[in-house]
Amino acid sequence: MHKNKKPIGALCIAPAVVAGVFGKTCAPEITIGGDASTAGKMEAMGARHKTAAADEIVVDSENRIVTTPCYMLAQSIKEVGAGIEKLAAKIMEMA
């Protein structure tokens, strides 16, 4: 997907997988919310972490990767849904 410049979306803790796969090769900007320990581990893999709320997204336009924290810190399903909807809309826009 990444090699072919297709957009990639990752929710909740899945951005950690993105960090593990792409961290050393393209240093993606991603989010899992605000947990400093988890963010630090992703940065150690080469990713760049940006703090975001459950209903927000982080867009790495260069690498075509969109992430949202979802359940990593959501207080309600409404917050989770808002983040997912924003992510899906951005992925569709990039496709």
PDB file with one MODEL, atoms N, CA, C and O in Angstrom:
MODEL        1
ATOM      1  N   MET A   1       0.835  -1.196   0.000  1.00  0.00           N
ATOM      2  CA  MET A   1       0.000   0.000   0.000  1.00  0.00           C
ATOM      3  C   MET A   1       0.878   1.258   0.000  1.00  0.00           C
ATOM      4  O   MET A   1       0.693   2.155  -0.823  1.00  0.00           O
ATOM      5  N   HIS A   2       1.823   1.309   0.921  1.00  0.00           N
ATOM      6  CA  HIS A   2       2.659   2.501   1.032  1.00  0.00           C
ATOM      7  C   HIS A   2       3.512   2.692  -0.220  1.00  0.00           C
ATOM      8  O   HIS A   2       3.621   3.805  -0.736  1.00  0.00           O
ATOM      9  N   LYS A   3       4.104   1.628  -0.698  1.00  0.00           N
ATOM     10  CA  LYS A   3       4.952   1.697  -1.894  1.00  0.00           C
ATOM     11  C   LYS A   3       4.169   2.212  -3.099  1.00  0.00           C
ATOM     12  O   LYS A   3       4.710   2.933  -3.937  1.00  0.00           O
ATOM     13  N   ASN A   4       2.902   1.839  -3.179  1.00  0.00           N
ATOM     14  CA  ASN A   4       2.043   2.261  -4.285  1.00  0.00           C
ATOM     15  C   ASN A   4       1.298   3.562  -4.007  1.00  0.00           C
ATOM     16  O   ASN A   4       0.401   3.944  -4.758  1.00  0.00           O
ATOM     17  N   LYS A   5       1.676   4.243  -2.920  1.00  0.00           N
ATOM     18  CA  LYS A   5       1.113   5.551  -2.558  1.00  0.00           C
ATOM     19  C   LYS A   5      -0.393   5.524  -2.298  1.00  0.00           C
ATOM     20  O   LYS A   5      -1.098   6.497  -2.563  1.00  0.00           O
ATOM     21  N   LYS A   6      -0.872   4.396  -1.776  1.00  0.00           N
ATOM     22  CA  LYS A   6      -2.275   4.285  -1.377  1.00  0.00           C
ATOM     23  C   LYS A   6      -2.405   4.800   0.055  1.00  0.00           C
ATOM     24  O   LYS A   6      -1.498   4.586   0.859  1.00  0.00           O
ATOM     25  N   PRO A   7      -3.494   5.465   0.394  1.00  0.00           N
ATOM     26  CA  PRO A   7      -3.653   5.955   1.764  1.00  0.00           C
ATOM     27  C   PRO A   7      -3.837   4.809   2.752  1.00  0.00           C
ATOM     28  O   PRO A   7      -4.469   3.796   2.452  1.00  0.00           O
ATOM     29  N   ILE A   8      -3.269   4.999   3.933  1.00  0.00           N
ATOM     30  CA  ILE A   8      -3.344   4.005   5.005  1.00  0.00           C
ATOM     31  C   ILE A   8      -3.993   4.667   6.215  1.00  0.00           C
ATOM     32  O   ILE A   8      -3.610   5.772   6.600  1.00  0.00           O
ATOM     33  N   GLY A   9      -4.971   3.998   6.812  1.00  0.00           N
ATOM     34  CA  GLY A   9      -5.609   4.486   8.021  1.00  0.00           C
ATOM     35  C   GLY A   9      -5.346   3.529   9.166  1.00  0.00           C
ATOM     36  O   GLY A   9      -5.370   2.312   8.978  1.00  0.00           O
ATOM     37  N   ALA A  10      -5.092   4.069  10.362  1.00  0.00           N
ATOM     38  CA  ALA A  10      -4.857   3.235  11.537  1.00  0.00           C
ATOM     39  C   ALA A  10      -5.556   3.865  12.741  1.00  0.00           C
ATOM     40  O   ALA A  10      -5.427   5.064  12.988  1.00  0.00           O
ATOM     41  N   LEU A  11      -6.295   3.043  13.485  1.00  0.00           N
ATOM     42  CA  LEU A  11      -7.089   3.505  14.606  1.00  0.00           C
ATOM     43  C   LEU A  11      -6.650   2.853  15.907  1.00  0.00           C
ATOM     44  O   LEU A  11      -6.115   1.745  15.914  1.00  0.00           O
ATOM     45  N   CYS A  12      -6.885   3.560  17.009  1.00  0.00           N
ATOM     46  CA  CYS A  12      -6.646   3.074  18.348  1.00  0.00           C
ATOM     47  C   CYS A  12      -5.153   2.777  18.536  1.00  0.00           C
ATOM     48  O   CYS A  12      -4.339   3.689  18.395  1.00  0.00           O
ATOM     49  N   ILE A  13      -4.767   1.540  18.849  1.00  0.00           N
ATOM     50  CA  ILE A  13      -3.361   1.191  19.054  1.00  0.00           C
ATOM     51  C   ILE A  13      -2.680   0.779  17.744  1.00  0.00           C
ATOM     52  O   ILE A  13      -1.460   0.614  17.720  1.00  0.00           O
ATOM     53  N   ALA A  14      -3.437   0.609  16.659  1.00  0.00           N
ATOM     54  CA  ALA A  14      -2.870   0.192  15.369  1.00  0.00           C
ATOM     55  C   ALA A  14      -1.765   1.117  14.841  1.00  0.00           C
ATOM     56  O   ALA A  14      -0.896   0.641  14.111  1.00  0.00           O
ATOM     57  N   PRO A  15      -1.755   2.416  15.175  1.00  0.00           N
ATOM     58  CA  PRO A  15      -0.624   3.226  14.730  1.00  0.00           C
ATOM     59  C   PRO A  15       0.734   2.695  15.235  1.00  0.00           C
ATOM     60  O   PRO A  15       1.772   2.993  14.644  1.00  0.00           O
ATOM     61  N   ALA A  16       0.724   1.924  16.305  1.00  0.00           N
ATOM     62  CA  ALA A  16       1.975   1.302  16.772  1.00  0.00           C
ATOM     63  C   ALA A  16       2.499   0.312  15.736  1.00  0.00           C
ATOM     64  O   ALA A  16       3.711   0.166  15.577  1.00  0.00           O
ATOM     65  N   VAL A  17       1.604  -0.362  15.039  1.00  0.00           N
ATOM     66  CA  VAL A  17       2.011  -1.268  13.960  1.00  0.00           C
ATOM     67  C   VAL A  17       2.614  -0.449  12.820  1.00  0.00           C
ATOM     68  O   VAL A  17       3.625  -0.838  12.235  1.00  0.00           O
ATOM     69  N   VAL A  18       1.993   0.676  12.512  1.00  0.00           N
ATOM     70  CA  VAL A  18       2.518   1.568  11.470  1.00  0.00           C
ATOM     71  C   VAL A  18       3.931   2.017  11.852  1.00  0.00           C
ATOM     72  O   VAL A  18       4.821   2.045  11.001  1.00  0.00           O
ATOM     73  N   ALA A  19       4.141   2.363  13.113  1.00  0.00           N
ATOM     74  CA  ALA A  19       5.472   2.766  13.582  1.00  0.00           C
ATOM     75  C   ALA A  19       6.472   1.631  13.396  1.00  0.00           C
ATOM     76  O   ALA A  19       7.596   1.852  12.947  1.00  0.00           O
ATOM     77  N   GLY A  20       6.059   0.423  13.743  1.00  0.00           N
ATOM     78  CA  GLY A  20       6.946  -0.723  13.613  1.00  0.00           C
ATOM     79  C   GLY A  20       7.301  -1.056  12.183  1.00  0.00           C
ATOM     80  O   GLY A  20       8.432  -1.452  11.898  1.00  0.00           O
ATOM     81  N   VAL A  21       6.352  -0.901  11.284  1.00  0.00           N
ATOM     82  CA  VAL A  21       6.567  -1.244   9.878  1.00  0.00           C
ATOM     83  C   VAL A  21       7.311  -0.137   9.132  1.00  0.00           C
ATOM     84  O   VAL A  21       8.221  -0.419   8.352  1.00  0.00           O
ATOM     85  N   PHE A  22       6.930   1.122   9.368  1.00  0.00           N
ATOM     86  CA  PHE A  22       7.458   2.229   8.573  1.00  0.00           C
ATOM     87  C   PHE A  22       8.379   3.189   9.321  1.00  0.00           C
ATOM     88  O   PHE A  22       8.978   4.076   8.712  1.00  0.00           O
ATOM     89  N   GLY A  23       8.491   3.017  10.626  1.00  0.00           N
ATOM     90  CA  GLY A  23       9.246   3.978  11.437  1.00  0.00           C
ATOM     91  C   GLY A  23      10.646   4.272  10.949  1.00  0.00           C
ATOM     92  O   GLY A  23      11.028   5.436  10.826  1.00  0.00           O
ATOM     93  N   LYS A  24      11.407   3.249  10.670  1.00  0.00           N
ATOM     94  CA  LYS A  24      12.809   3.444  10.281  1.00  0.00           C
ATOM     95  C   LYS A  24      12.971   3.881   8.832  1.00  0.00           C
ATOM     96  O   LYS A  24      14.008   4.441   8.477  1.00  0.00           O
ATOM     97  N   THR A  25      11.978   3.642   7.990  1.00  0.00           N
ATOM     98  CA  THR A  25      12.127   3.968   6.571  1.00  0.00           C
ATOM     99  C   THR A  25      11.558   5.325   6.182  1.00  0.00           C
ATOM    100  O   THR A  25      12.094   5.989   5.294  1.00  0.00           O
ATOM    101  N   CYS A  26      10.469   5.750   6.842  1.00  0.00           N
ATOM    102  CA  CYS A  26       9.863   7.017   6.412  1.00  0.00           C
ATOM    103  C   CYS A  26       9.406   7.909   7.564  1.00  0.00           C
ATOM    104  O   CYS A  26       8.786   8.944   7.322  1.00  0.00           O
ATOM    105  N   ALA A  27       9.697   7.532   8.814  1.00  0.00           N
ATOM    106  CA  ALA A  27       9.374   8.357   9.985  1.00  0.00           C
ATOM    107  C   ALA A  27       7.971   8.963   9.928  1.00  0.00           C
ATOM    108  O   ALA A  27       7.832  10.186   9.916  1.00  0.00           O
ATOM    109  N   PRO A  28       6.927   8.123   9.892  1.00  0.00           N
ATOM    110  CA  PRO A  28       5.567   8.655   9.778  1.00  0.00           C
ATOM    111  C   PRO A  28       5.146   9.464  11.003  1.00  0.00           C
ATOM    112  O   PRO A  28       5.560   9.177  12.126  1.00  0.00           O
ATOM    113  N   GLU A  29       4.317  10.476  10.765  1.00  0.00           N
ATOM    114  CA  GLU A  29       3.714  11.227  11.863  1.00  0.00           C
ATOM    115  C   GLU A  29       2.392  10.557  12.189  1.00  0.00           C
ATOM    116  O   GLU A  29       1.510  10.471  11.334  1.00  0.00           O
ATOM    117  N   ILE A  30       2.247  10.081  13.421  1.00  0.00           N
ATOM    118  CA  ILE A  30       1.078   9.303  13.823  1.00  0.00           C
ATOM    119  C   ILE A  30       0.642   9.698  15.226  1.00  0.00           C
ATOM    120  O   ILE A  30       1.317  10.472  15.905  1.00  0.00           O
ATOM    121  N   THR A  31      -0.505   9.152  15.657  1.00  0.00           N
ATOM    122  CA  THR A  31      -0.984   9.403  17.016  1.00  0.00           C
ATOM    123  C   THR A  31      -1.605   8.148  17.623  1.00  0.00           C
ATOM    124  O   THR A  31      -2.185   7.316  16.924  1.00  0.00           O
ATOM    125  N   ILE A  32      -1.468   8.039  18.922  1.00  0.00           N
ATOM    126  CA  ILE A  32      -2.235   7.080  19.723  1.00  0.00           C
ATOM    127  C   ILE A  32      -2.919   7.854  20.852  1.00  0.00           C
ATOM    128  O   ILE A  32      -3.441   7.262  21.796  1.00  0.00           O
ATOM    129  N   GLY A  33      -2.910   9.162  20.742  1.00  0.00           N
ATOM    130  CA  GLY A  33      -3.548   9.994  21.755  1.00  0.00           C
ATOM    131  C   GLY A  33      -2.523  10.771  22.540  1.00  0.00           C
ATOM    132  O   GLY A  33      -1.818  11.614  21.986  1.00  0.00           O
ATOM    133  N   GLY A  34      -2.433  10.497  23.826  1.00  0.00           N
ATOM    134  CA  GLY A  34      -1.537  11.272  24.667  1.00  0.00           C
ATOM    135  C   GLY A  34      -0.718  10.461  25.639  1.00  0.00           C
ATOM    136  O   GLY A  34      -0.053  11.037  26.500  1.00  0.00           O
ATOM    137  N   ASP A  35      -0.738   9.136  25.535  1.00  0.00           N
ATOM    138  CA  ASP A  35       0.024   8.295  26.462  1.00  0.00           C
ATOM    139  C   ASP A  35       1.520   8.419  26.160  1.00  0.00           C
ATOM    140  O   ASP A  35       1.994   7.930  25.135  1.00  0.00           O
ATOM    141  N   ALA A  36       2.248   9.068  27.049  1.00  0.00           N
ATOM    142  CA  ALA A  36       3.664   9.363  26.826  1.00  0.00           C
ATOM    143  C   ALA A  36       4.510   8.097  26.697  1.00  0.00           C
ATOM    144  O   ALA A  36       5.437   8.052  25.889  1.00  0.00           O
ATOM    145  N   SER A  37       4.204   7.092  27.469  1.00  0.00           N
ATOM    146  CA  SER A  37       4.985   5.859  27.420  1.00  0.00           C
ATOM    147  C   SER A  37       4.861   5.169  26.060  1.00  0.00           C
ATOM    148  O   SER A  37       5.864   4.794  25.451  1.00  0.00           O
ATOM    149  N   THR A  38       3.624   5.006  25.593  1.00  0.00           N
ATOM    150  CA  THR A  38       3.400   4.368  24.287  1.00  0.00           C
ATOM    151  C   THR A  38       3.952   5.232  23.166  1.00  0.00           C
ATOM    152  O   THR A  38       4.558   4.715  22.227  1.00  0.00           O
ATOM    153  N   ALA A  39       3.752   6.532  23.251  1.00  0.00           N
ATOM    154  CA  ALA A  39       4.280   7.450  22.239  1.00  0.00           C
ATOM    155  C   ALA A  39       5.800   7.346  22.181  1.00  0.00           C
ATOM    156  O   ALA A  39       6.383   7.348  21.097  1.00  0.00           O
ATOM    157  N   GLY A  40       6.435   7.257  23.328  1.00  0.00           N
ATOM    158  CA  GLY A  40       7.887   7.133  23.387  1.00  0.00           C
ATOM    159  C   GLY A  40       8.379   5.863  22.722  1.00  0.00           C
ATOM    160  O   GLY A  40       9.409   5.865  22.048  1.00  0.00           O
ATOM    161  N   LYS A  41       7.648   4.783  22.910  1.00  0.00           N
ATOM    162  CA  LYS A  41       8.018   3.514  22.272  1.00  0.00           C
ATOM    163  C   LYS A  41       7.883   3.606  20.754  1.00  0.00           C
ATOM    164  O   LYS A  41       8.703   3.057  20.018  1.00  0.00           O
ATOM    165  N   MET A  42       6.851   4.298  20.291  1.00  0.00           N
ATOM    166  CA  MET A  42       6.671   4.466  18.844  1.00  0.00           C
ATOM    167  C   MET A  42       7.766   5.371  18.278  1.00  0.00           C
ATOM    168  O   MET A  42       8.262   5.133  17.177  1.00  0.00           O
ATOM    169  N   GLU A  43       8.138   6.391  19.018  1.00  0.00           N
ATOM    170  CA  GLU A  43       9.214   7.266  18.561  1.00  0.00           C
ATOM    171  C   GLU A  43      10.547   6.515  18.538  1.00  0.00           C
ATOM    172  O   GLU A  43      11.387   6.778  17.678  1.00  0.00           O
ATOM    173  N   ALA A  44      10.746   5.591  19.468  1.00  0.00           N
ATOM    174  CA  ALA A  44      11.959   4.776  19.464  1.00  0.00           C
ATOM    175  C   ALA A  44      12.025   3.890  18.213  1.00  0.00           C
ATOM    176  O   ALA A  44      13.107   3.484  17.788  1.00  0.00           O
ATOM    177  N   MET A  45      10.856   3.598  17.629  1.00  0.00           N
ATOM    178  CA  MET A  45      10.811   2.814  16.388  1.00  0.00           C
ATOM    179  C   MET A  45      11.014   3.703  15.161  1.00  0.00           C
ATOM    180  O   MET A  45      11.106   3.199  14.042  1.00  0.00           O
ATOM    181  N   GLY A  46      11.086   5.019  15.362  1.00  0.00           N
ATOM    182  CA  GLY A  46      11.337   5.927  14.255  1.00  0.00           C
ATOM    183  C   GLY A  46      10.167   6.796  13.847  1.00  0.00           C
ATOM    184  O   GLY A  46      10.322   7.667  12.991  1.00  0.00           O
ATOM    185  N   ALA A  47       8.992   6.584  14.440  1.00  0.00           N
ATOM    186  CA  ALA A  47       7.816   7.401  14.109  1.00  0.00           C
ATOM    187  C   ALA A  47       7.898   8.744  14.839  1.00  0.00           C
ATOM    188  O   ALA A  47       8.673   8.911  15.781  1.00  0.00           O
ATOM    189  N   ARG A  48       7.088   9.685  14.385  1.00  0.00           N
ATOM    190  CA  ARG A  48       6.949  10.981  15.052  1.00  0.00           C
ATOM    191  C   ARG A  48       5.538  11.028  15.622  1.00  0.00           C
ATOM    192  O   ARG A  48       4.562  10.983  14.873  1.00  0.00           O
ATOM    193  N   HIS A  49       5.428  11.117  16.940  1.00  0.00           N
ATOM    194  CA  HIS A  49       4.105  11.106  17.574  1.00  0.00           C
ATOM    195  C   HIS A  49       3.588  12.521  17.763  1.00  0.00           C
ATOM    196  O   HIS A  49       4.326  13.430  18.143  1.00  0.00           O
ATOM    197  N   LYS A  50       2.302  12.683  17.488  1.00  0.00           N
ATOM    198  CA  LYS A  50       1.620  13.959  17.718  1.00  0.00           C
ATOM    199  C   LYS A  50       0.421  13.681  18.623  1.00  0.00           C
ATOM    200  O   LYS A  50      -0.396  12.813  18.316  1.00  0.00           O
ATOM    201  N   THR A  51       0.311  14.394  19.711  1.00  0.00           N
ATOM    202  CA  THR A  51      -0.813  14.230  20.627  1.00  0.00           C
ATOM    203  C   THR A  51      -2.107  14.681  19.954  1.00  0.00           C
ATOM    204  O   THR A  51      -2.144  15.716  19.288  1.00  0.00           O
ATOM    205  N   ALA A  52      -3.166  13.893  20.134  1.00  0.00           N
ATOM    206  CA  ALA A  52      -4.473  14.224  19.556  1.00  0.00           C
ATOM    207  C   ALA A  52      -5.572  13.690  20.460  1.00  0.00           C
ATOM    208  O   ALA A  52      -5.375  12.717  21.189  1.00  0.00           O
ATOM    209  N   ALA A  53      -6.718  14.329  20.407  1.00  0.00           N
ATOM    210  CA  ALA A  53      -7.901  13.881  21.158  1.00  0.00           C
ATOM    211  C   ALA A  53      -8.563  12.719  20.423  1.00  0.00           C
ATOM    212  O   ALA A  53      -8.282  12.468  19.251  1.00  0.00           O
ATOM    213  N   ALA A  54      -9.438  12.022  21.124  1.00  0.00           N
ATOM    214  CA  ALA A  54     -10.116  10.849  20.561  1.00  0.00           C
ATOM    215  C   ALA A  54     -10.913  11.169  19.306  1.00  0.00           C
ATOM    216  O   ALA A  54     -11.080  10.314  18.436  1.00  0.00           O
ATOM    217  N   ASP A  55     -11.398  12.386  19.212  1.00  0.00           N
ATOM    218  CA  ASP A  55     -12.213  12.766  18.054  1.00  0.00           C
ATOM    219  C   ASP A  55     -11.413  13.515  16.983  1.00  0.00           C
ATOM    220  O   ASP A  55     -11.993  14.138  16.094  1.00  0.00           O
ATOM    221  N   GLU A  56     -10.087  13.451  17.071  1.00  0.00           N
ATOM    222  CA  GLU A  56      -9.224  14.127  16.106  1.00  0.00           C
ATOM    223  C   GLU A  56      -8.451  13.119  15.260  1.00  0.00           C
ATOM    224  O   GLU A  56      -8.372  11.937  15.594  1.00  0.00           O
ATOM    225  N   ILE A  57      -7.889  13.605  14.168  1.00  0.00           N
ATOM    226  CA  ILE A  57      -7.025  12.774  13.334  1.00  0.00           C
ATOM    227  C   ILE A  57      -5.678  13.469  13.161  1.00  0.00           C
ATOM    228  O   ILE A  57      -5.563  14.687  13.298  1.00  0.00           O
ATOM    229  N   VAL A  58      -4.680  12.675  12.861  1.00  0.00           N
ATOM    230  CA  VAL A  58      -3.368  13.199  12.481  1.00  0.00           C
ATOM    231  C   VAL A  58      -3.119  12.723  11.059  1.00  0.00           C
ATOM    232  O   VAL A  58      -3.197  11.529  10.768  1.00  0.00           O
ATOM    233  N   VAL A  59      -2.820  13.669  10.178  1.00  0.00           N
ATOM    234  CA  VAL A  59      -2.619  13.361   8.769  1.00  0.00           C
ATOM    235  C   VAL A  59      -1.145  13.566   8.421  1.00  0.00           C
ATOM    236  O   VAL A  59      -0.609  14.664   8.561  1.00  0.00           O
ATOM    237  N   ASP A  60      -0.513  12.509   7.974  1.00  0.00           N
ATOM    238  CA  ASP A  60       0.842  12.579   7.439  1.00  0.00           C
ATOM    239  C   ASP A  60       0.680  12.569   5.921  1.00  0.00           C
ATOM    240  O   ASP A  60       0.647  11.509   5.296  1.00  0.00           O
ATOM    241  N   SER A  61       0.580  13.755   5.342  1.00  0.00           N
ATOM    242  CA  SER A  61       0.310  13.873   3.904  1.00  0.00           C
ATOM    243  C   SER A  61       1.428  13.282   3.061  1.00  0.00           C
ATOM    244  O   SER A  61       1.162  12.655   2.035  1.00  0.00           O
ATOM    245  N   GLU A  62       2.656  13.469   3.472  1.00  0.00           N
ATOM    246  CA  GLU A  62       3.794  12.960   2.703  1.00  0.00           C
ATOM    247  C   GLU A  62       3.754  11.437   2.584  1.00  0.00           C
ATOM    248  O   GLU A  62       3.997  10.888   1.509  1.00  0.00           O
ATOM    249  N   ASN A  63       3.449  10.764   3.681  1.00  0.00           N
ATOM    250  CA  ASN A  63       3.408   9.299   3.682  1.00  0.00           C
ATOM    251  C   ASN A  63       2.022   8.735   3.439  1.00  0.00           C
ATOM    252  O   ASN A  63       1.847   7.522   3.330  1.00  0.00           O
ATOM    253  N   ARG A  64       1.029   9.624   3.352  1.00  0.00           N
ATOM    254  CA  ARG A  64      -0.360   9.239   3.083  1.00  0.00           C
ATOM    255  C   ARG A  64      -0.905   8.304   4.167  1.00  0.00           C
ATOM    256  O   ARG A  64      -1.542   7.291   3.876  1.00  0.00           O
ATOM    257  N   ILE A  65      -0.635   8.673   5.429  1.00  0.00           N
ATOM    258  CA  ILE A  65      -1.072   7.887   6.583  1.00  0.00           C
ATOM    259  C   ILE A  65      -1.950   8.775   7.467  1.00  0.00           C
ATOM    260  O   ILE A  65      -1.585   9.907   7.784  1.00  0.00           O
ATOM    261  N   VAL A  66      -3.108   8.249   7.859  1.00  0.00           N
ATOM    262  CA  VAL A  66      -4.046   8.972   8.718  1.00  0.00           C
ATOM    263  C   VAL A  66      -4.289   8.122   9.956  1.00  0.00           C
ATOM    264  O   VAL A  66      -4.559   6.926   9.843  1.00  0.00           O
ATOM    265  N   THR A  67      -4.194   8.729  11.138  1.00  0.00           N
ATOM    266  CA  THR A  67      -4.396   7.990  12.381  1.00  0.00           C
ATOM    267  C   THR A  67      -5.333   8.742  13.317  1.00  0.00           C
ATOM    268  O   THR A  67      -5.475   9.962  13.231  1.00  0.00           O
ATOM    269  N   THR A  68      -5.969   7.993  14.210  1.00  0.00           N
ATOM    270  CA  THR A  68      -6.825   8.567  15.249  1.00  0.00           C
ATOM    271  C   THR A  68      -6.727   7.689  16.493  1.00  0.00           C
ATOM    272  O   THR A  68      -6.610   6.470  16.371  1.00  0.00           O
ATOM    273  N   PRO A  69      -6.771   8.284  17.697  1.00  0.00           N
ATOM    274  CA  PRO A  69      -6.601   7.507  18.925  1.00  0.00           C
ATOM    275  C   PRO A  69      -7.781   6.613  19.322  1.00  0.00           C
ATOM    276  O   PRO A  69      -7.590   5.599  19.993  1.00  0.00           O
ATOM    277  N   CYS A  70      -8.987   6.980  18.915  1.00  0.00           N
ATOM    278  CA  CYS A  70     -10.178   6.190  19.265  1.00  0.00           C
ATOM    279  C   CYS A  70     -10.226   5.824  20.743  1.00  0.00           C
ATOM    280  O   CYS A  70     -10.225   6.702  21.606  1.00  0.00           O
ATOM    281  N   TYR A  71     -10.269   4.528  21.031  1.00  0.00           N
ATOM    282  CA  TYR A  71     -10.451   4.032  22.392  1.00  0.00           C
ATOM    283  C   TYR A  71      -9.237   4.213  23.291  1.00  0.00           C
ATOM    284  O   TYR A  71      -9.313   3.933  24.487  1.00  0.00           O
ATOM    285  N   MET A  72      -8.114   4.678  22.739  1.00  0.00           N
ATOM    286  CA  MET A  72      -6.943   4.888  23.586  1.00  0.00           C
ATOM    287  C   MET A  72      -7.248   5.926  24.672  1.00  0.00           C
ATOM    288  O   MET A  72      -6.632   5.913  25.737  1.00  0.00           O
ATOM    289  N   LEU A  73      -8.213   6.834  24.393  1.00  0.00           N
ATOM    290  CA  LEU A  73      -8.553   7.817  25.416  1.00  0.00           C
ATOM    291  C   LEU A  73      -9.965   8.359  25.329  1.00  0.00           C
ATOM    292  O   LEU A  73     -10.284   9.343  25.995  1.00  0.00           O
ATOM    293  N   ALA A  74     -10.810   7.750  24.535  1.00  0.00           N
ATOM    294  CA  ALA A  74     -12.185   8.235  24.387  1.00  0.00           C
ATOM    295  C   ALA A  74     -12.984   8.075  25.671  1.00  0.00           C
ATOM    296  O   ALA A  74     -12.822   7.101  26.407  1.00  0.00           O
ATOM    297  N   GLN A  75     -13.837   9.035  25.921  1.00  0.00           N
ATOM    298  CA  GLN A  75     -14.741   8.987  27.061  1.00  0.00           C
ATOM    299  C   GLN A  75     -16.138   8.532  26.648  1.00  0.00           C
ATOM    300  O   GLN A  75     -16.972   8.217  27.497  1.00  0.00           O
ATOM    301  N   SER A  76     -16.388   8.500  25.329  1.00  0.00           N
ATOM    302  CA  SER A  76     -17.703   8.081  24.852  1.00  0.00           C
ATOM    303  C   SER A  76     -17.591   7.519  23.440  1.00  0.00           C
ATOM    304  O   SER A  76     -16.624   7.782  22.725  1.00  0.00           O
ATOM    305  N   ILE A  77     -18.582   6.755  23.059  1.00  0.00           N
ATOM    306  CA  ILE A  77     -18.633   6.211  21.703  1.00  0.00           C
ATOM    307  C   ILE A  77     -18.776   7.345  20.683  1.00  0.00           C
ATOM    308  O   ILE A  77     -18.346   7.215  19.537  1.00  0.00           O
ATOM    309  N   LYS A  78     -19.378   8.447  21.108  1.00  0.00           N
ATOM    310  CA  LYS A  78     -19.523   9.606  20.227  1.00  0.00           C
ATOM    311  C   LYS A  78     -18.158  10.153  19.816  1.00  0.00           C
ATOM    312  O   LYS A  78     -17.961  10.506  18.653  1.00  0.00           O
ATOM    313  N   GLU A  79     -17.218  10.227  20.751  1.00  0.00           N
ATOM    314  CA  GLU A  79     -15.863  10.684  20.438  1.00  0.00           C
ATOM    315  C   GLU A  79     -15.168   9.706  19.483  1.00  0.00           C
ATOM    316  O   GLU A  79     -14.512  10.116  18.525  1.00  0.00           O
ATOM    317  N   VAL A  80     -15.322   8.427  19.759  1.00  0.00           N
ATOM    318  CA  VAL A  80     -14.729   7.399  18.898  1.00  0.00           C
ATOM    319  C   VAL A  80     -15.282   7.539  17.484  1.00  0.00           C
ATOM    320  O   VAL A  80     -14.526   7.544  16.513  1.00  0.00           O
ATOM    321  N   GLY A  81     -16.596   7.651  17.375  1.00  0.00           N
ATOM    322  CA  GLY A  81     -17.249   7.773  16.075  1.00  0.00           C
ATOM    323  C   GLY A  81     -16.795   8.999  15.312  1.00  0.00           C
ATOM    324  O   GLY A  81     -16.600   8.938  14.098  1.00  0.00           O
ATOM    325  N   ALA A  82     -16.623  10.110  16.007  1.00  0.00           N
ATOM    326  CA  ALA A  82     -16.185  11.344  15.347  1.00  0.00           C
ATOM    327  C   ALA A  82     -14.791  11.171  14.750  1.00  0.00           C
ATOM    328  O   ALA A  82     -14.541  11.597  13.622  1.00  0.00           O
ATOM    329  N   GLY A  83     -13.890  10.551  15.495  1.00  0.00           N
ATOM    330  CA  GLY A  83     -12.541  10.324  14.990  1.00  0.00           C
ATOM    331  C   GLY A  83     -12.525   9.380  13.801  1.00  0.00           C
ATOM    332  O   GLY A  83     -11.815   9.609  12.822  1.00  0.00           O
ATOM    333  N   ILE A  84     -13.315   8.317  13.894  1.00  0.00           N
ATOM    334  CA  ILE A  84     -13.384   7.345  12.803  1.00  0.00           C
ATOM    335  C   ILE A  84     -13.974   7.989  11.548  1.00  0.00           C
ATOM    336  O   ILE A  84     -13.473   7.773  10.445  1.00  0.00           O
ATOM    337  N   GLU A  85     -15.031   8.776  11.716  1.00  0.00           N
ATOM    338  CA  GLU A  85     -15.646   9.441  10.556  1.00  0.00           C
ATOM    339  C   GLU A  85     -14.673  10.401   9.884  1.00  0.00           C
ATOM    340  O   GLU A  85     -14.613  10.463   8.656  1.00  0.00           O
ATOM    341  N   LYS A  86     -13.912  11.148  10.674  1.00  0.00           N
ATOM    342  CA  LYS A  86     -12.930  12.069  10.107  1.00  0.00           C
ATOM    343  C   LYS A  86     -11.835  11.299   9.364  1.00  0.00           C
ATOM    344  O   LYS A  86     -11.422  11.689   8.272  1.00  0.00           O
ATOM    345  N   LEU A  87     -11.372  10.202   9.970  1.00  0.00           N
ATOM    346  CA  LEU A  87     -10.356   9.390   9.322  1.00  0.00           C
ATOM    347  C   LEU A  87     -10.860   8.816   8.006  1.00  0.00           C
ATOM    348  O   LEU A  87     -10.172   8.896   6.989  1.00  0.00           O
ATOM    349  N   ALA A  88     -12.050   8.243   8.020  1.00  0.00           N
ATOM    350  CA  ALA A  88     -12.613   7.650   6.794  1.00  0.00           C
ATOM    351  C   ALA A  88     -12.795   8.710   5.708  1.00  0.00           C
ATOM    352  O   ALA A  88     -12.510   8.451   4.538  1.00  0.00           O
ATOM    353  N   ALA A  89     -13.264   9.891   6.083  1.00  0.00           N
ATOM    354  CA  ALA A  89     -13.450  10.959   5.091  1.00  0.00           C
ATOM    355  C   ALA A  89     -12.118  11.383   4.486  1.00  0.00           C
ATOM    356  O   ALA A  89     -12.026  11.619   3.281  1.00  0.00           O
ATOM    357  N   LYS A  90     -11.088  11.479   5.318  1.00  0.00           N
ATOM    358  CA  LYS A  90      -9.774  11.876   4.816  1.00  0.00           C
ATOM    359  C   LYS A  90      -9.188  10.805   3.910  1.00  0.00           C
ATOM    360  O   LYS A  90      -8.588  11.128   2.884  1.00  0.00           O
ATOM    361  N   ILE A  91      -9.350   9.541   4.270  1.00  0.00           N
ATOM    362  CA  ILE A  91      -8.853   8.438   3.422  1.00  0.00           C
ATOM    363  C   ILE A  91      -9.567   8.482   2.069  1.00  0.00           C
ATOM    364  O   ILE A  91      -8.928   8.317   1.030  1.00  0.00           O
ATOM    365  N   MET A  92     -10.870   8.700   2.070  1.00  0.00           N
ATOM    366  CA  MET A  92     -11.628   8.774   0.807  1.00  0.00           C
ATOM    367  C   MET A  92     -11.155   9.971  -0.029  1.00  0.00           C
ATOM    368  O   MET A  92     -11.047   9.871  -1.251  1.00  0.00           O
ATOM    369  N   GLU A  93     -10.879  11.073   0.616  1.00  0.00           N
ATOM    370  CA  GLU A  93     -10.380  12.252  -0.087  1.00  0.00           C
ATOM    371  C   GLU A  93      -9.015  11.972  -0.734  1.00  0.00           C
ATOM    372  O   GLU A  93      -8.734  12.438  -1.838  1.00  0.00           O
ATOM    373  N   MET A  94      -8.187  11.218  -0.041  1.00  0.00           N
ATOM    374  CA  MET A  94      -6.841  10.906  -0.531  1.00  0.00           C
ATOM    375  C   MET A  94      -6.832   9.810  -1.603  1.00  0.00           C
ATOM    376  O   MET A  94      -5.883   9.701  -2.380  1.00  0.00           O
ATOM    377  N   ALA A  95      -7.900   8.997  -1.635  1.00  0.00           N
ATOM    378  CA  ALA A  95      -7.938   7.853  -2.564  1.00  0.00           C
ATOM    379  C   ALA A  95      -8.084   8.299  -3.998  1.00  0.00           C
ATOM    380  O   ALA A  95      -8.132   7.465  -4.902  1.00  0.00           O
TER     381      ALA A  95
ENDMDL
END
